[in-house]
Amino acid sequence: MNRTSLFIALALTFAAGPAFASSASAAAAPQTFVAVADAGATTTATRGAYVAFAQPYSAGTGYGWEVAGVKPAGALTALGGSSIPAGATTSGGHPILGGGRTALLLFRAAAPGRATVTLVLRRPWEKNVKPAQSAVFHVVIR
């Protein structure tokens, strides 16, 4: 399974909830999901687990979540990122253009120990501007 397919499968797993998570494809690897409420807290993942950080943002503003750093290097392996609509839809059931979205940033727990992940909310073209927001996550890898 390539990284894109894996990320889509994990995103669907997290979006669909526990019923989908119990399927054979989702159960192939241990999973840990870190949501926005977990910023600043410590979560635990087993080595080899997928850790997905989810952060809400407004798509129409030009801002997006980026990984500013992972310490120590090698503790978590970045696999990619994507975003999904945050729930608001038109009367036809389609996501509202420029509306709320949730950024999903996927990592794999690579080495036992403690890791810190810093995410920043910024516009990609604004290079010398302080991020609008930041979130720090702590992961203990066993």
Number of C-alpha atoms within 10 A of each C-alpha: 6 6 11 13 10 16 22 13 15 22 21 15 20 18 12 11 10 10 8 15 18 12 11 9 13 17 12 9 11 13 20 19 18 24 15 14 9 16 20 14 11 15 17 17 20 19 18 19 20 26 28 25 22 26 22 19 20 16 18 13 12 13 19 22 27 18 15 13 13 19 13 13 11 13 23 27 17 18 16 13 20 15 18 16 20 16 13 14 14 9 8 6 9 11 17 17 13 12 16 20 23 21 23 23 23 24 21 20 26 18 19 17 13 17 20 18 20 17 22 20 21 20 16 11 9 10 9 6 9 11 16 12 11 16 17 18 20 20 22 18 20 15
